[in-house]
Amino acid sequence: MSAPSTTTAPSTTEYLSTSELSTLSSKAIAAKALAHCPYSHFRVGACLLTTTGEYVVGANVENVSYPVGTCAERVAIGSAVAAGHKSFRAIAVATDITPGASPCGMCRQFMREFCKPSFPIYMYDRDGKYTMKTMGELLPESFGPEDLPPPPRKET
């Protein structure tokens, strides 16, 4: 008889195959090289896996007017949506620090527009080690599209 698990989140293999996770992580780590971060020097790469099996990368893009910069996660999701994707299986975010950084609050809410609370977020550190949390763990009691009332019916 095995000991009970103390983890509440499903295991990584319940979300992605080993091959998918390997591809997702390598693309997120490689995307750090695409970052435009001349002010903070804080490189972030992201890779999003769509439900159709496509991988979409993003990198942070800073601006001299700091609030105008865009995080890697939002670049990846925006690129995916512009390419016609609105359904996703997972995202990986890679940084050069240990432990790896989690998405900022704005990115969490942005991802929540397209991702259910069970959506997995893999956060990679400088050594390629990761922590996985779900959207619900990073943004508990979130507000998503399903929380809005249905649009009014058009009269014909």
Long-range contacts (C-beta under 8 A, 24 or more apart in sequence): 9-132, 9-133, 9-134, 9-137, 10-118, 12-120, 12-122, 12-132, 15-89, 15-90, 15-120, 15-132, 16-49, 16-89, 16-90, 16-120, 20-49, 20-89, 20-90, 21-90, 21-122, 23-55, 24-49, 24-55, 24-90, 24-91, 24-92, 24-122, 25-92, 25-94, 25-122, 25-124, 25-128, 25-130, 27-55, 27-57, 27-92, 28-57, 28-92, 28-93, 28-94, 28-122, 28-124, 29-94, 29-124, 29-128, 30-57, 31-57, 31-58, 31-59, 31-72, 31-94, 32-59, 32-94, 32-95, 32-96, 33-59, 34-59, 35-59, 35-60, 35-61, 35-72, 36-60, 36-61, 36-62, 37-62, 38-62, 39-64, 39-66, 42-95, 42-96, 43-95, 43-96, 44-71, 44-72, 44-73, 44-93, 44-94, 44-95, 44-101, 45-72, 45-93, 45-94, 46-72, 46-73, 46-75, 46-76, 46-91, 46-92, 46-93, 46-94, 47-76, 47-91, 47-92, 48-76, 48-77, 48-80, 48-88, 48-90, 48-91, 49-88, 49-89, 49-90, 49-91, 50-80, 50-85, 50-87, 50-88, 50-89, 51-85, 51-87, 51-88, 51-89, 52-85, 52-87, 54-80, 54-83, 54-85, 56-80, 56-83, 56-85, 71-103, 71-104, 71-106, 71-107, 73-103, 73-107, 73-110, 73-111, 74-106, 74-107, 74-110, 77-110, 77-111, 77-114, 81-114, 86-114, 87-114, 88-114, 88-115, 88-119, 89-119, 89-120, 90-119, 90-120, 90-121, 90-122, 91-115, 91-119, 91-120, 91-121, 91-122, 92-121, 92-122, 92-123, 92-124, 92-130, 93-121, 93-122, 93-123, 93-124, 94-124, 95-123, 95-124, 95-125, 95-126, 96-126, 97-125, 97-126, 98-125, 98-126, 98-127, 98-129, 99-123, 99-125, 99-131, 100-124, 100-125, 100-126, 100-129, 100-130, 100-131, 102-133, 102-138, 103-138, 108-135, 108-138, 108-139, 108-142, 109-139, 109-142, 109-143, 111-135, 112-139, 112-142, 112-143, 112-144, 113-144, 113-145, 116-144, 117-142
